[in-house]
Amino acid sequence: MTTSGNRFFKYVCFIRRASVFFCAVGVISLFVSGCAVLGGAGHPLARKPAIEMVAAPSIPAFSDDLNYDDLAAAIDGSLGYYRKLPASKMISFGETAYPASHLIRSLEQFQAFIKTKPAPAELSAFIDRIYHVYAFTKHSEPVPVLFTGYYEPLLNGSRVRTETYRYPVYPRPDDLVTFNLSDFSGGCAEKTGVGRLVGGNLTPYYTRGQIENTGVLSGHLSPIVWVDDRLALFFLQIQGSGKIRLTDGAMLNVHYVISNGHPFRGIGGYLIEHKKIKKEEVSMQSIKAYLLAHPEEVSEILNYNPRYVFFETRETGPVGCLNIELTPGRSVALDRQIAPPGALGFIVSEKPVADASGGVRSWVPFSRFVVNQDTGSAIKGPGRADIFWGNGDYAEFAAGYMKKPGNLYFLVLKPEL
C-alpha cells in the first residue's frame, strides 16, 4: 500500500470509530459523556430490546399537563411524515409491525378525540377501548427510562464584526469534504466521513482548537453572523439549533448543517475528572457557572471537545431527523435504531420547578403525550429519551437540569378498528 493510501486507510478507520452524525442532543448526557458508534455486528445495540404490548395492570392512568392544541400540532407533523411514505410501508413496534396507512388512522382518531378536550377519565377509557399500549420491556415489565432535555438557545448577534460581536457562526466550509466509508473499504459500515484534501491526501478537518485559536478559517470563510458570547456559541453548537437576535431587530433561525467530523467529548466529564465539579452537581447551569468564574481555563476546557459545528439558516425553527418541525414539550428524541419513527407516545416522569435564584426548588410529577420525531448521538437504547423543551427561560432551565427516571409508552390503534 502506498504512503498516501496507508494514510487514507488509517483515517477511514479513525472516522469509522469516531464520527457520529447527530440531529439532537441531551444537554446533561452530552456534557458528561462522549458519543457512541452505531450498530455493527457484536455491538450491544445490535441486540434489539423487546417492544411488547403492555398488560392491563401496567398501563398508566392517562392525563396531560399541557394544552391539547400543541399536541394536535405535533401530531400533524407525524401525519405529514407518514403520508409521504408508501401506504404499505411497515413500521415496527417490536415483533409487530403496522403499515403507515394504519398509523395515519391511529393518529387521526386520537387527534379527533382530543379536540373534545376530554377529562382524564374519558381519555383513559377511550385509549382502553380502541388502542394497544406498547413499551420497551424486560421480563415483560416496562423498563425505566432516563429523561433528559434539549432546547433552542437565544443569542445576540450582528451582521458585521465589532469589538462586542466578535465570535463567528460559520457556515459549511468549502474545503470540507464528505464521503461514504463503504465506498473505500468493504469492512466499513454505511457511514459518512468528514475531512479535507491537502496535497492530494485526505486528512482530518480542523479541530475546535485550531478553528478558534488560530483563526484558520478567517479570511476565506464569511460567517453567517457574529455573536457576543463565546460560551453561548459553544452551547449553541451543543444544542444544534437556535435563534440569533440581530442588532437590526431581525431574528435568524440557525441549524446544524455538519460538524468537523471529530468525536464529541463532553466537558462535564473533563470537569469531573479534574475534580472541578462533583459528578452529582453537574448540570448545564453548574458548567456555565464554573466557566464564568474561571475565564483563564475556558479555552482549555472548551477545546477538550474537538468537535466543531457549522450552521445554516432556515425559515422555520428546529427540525428533527424526520424533517418535522419540533413542537416544544411534545417532540422527543429516541434511539432511531429501535424506536418507531413518528409514533405517538406517553411519558411519566418529574420536571423541575425553579426557585428565585434560578436553581431547582423542587421536582413535581408530570405526564403527557409526546411524538417520536428526533434522535441524538447520546440517546441510545431503550432506557433513554430526550425532551425538546423549546426556547425561553424555562426551556433552558428544564433542559439544563432534566435528568430524571420515568416511563415511556407507545399507543397504536387496535388493528380491527
Helices and strands as residue ranges (DSSP letters): H 3-18, H 27-32, G 44-46, E 50-53, G 56-58, H 68-83, E 90-93, E 96-99, H 100-114, H 120-130, E 131-138, E 141-142, E 145-150, E 154-158, E 167-169, E 177-180, G 181-183, E 192-198, E 201-203, H 208-214, E 225-227, H 230-239, E 241-246, E 251-259, H 267-273, G 279-281, H 284-293, G 295-297, H 298-303, E 309-314, E 331-333, E 344-354, E 360-374, E 384-388, H 393-401, E 404-413
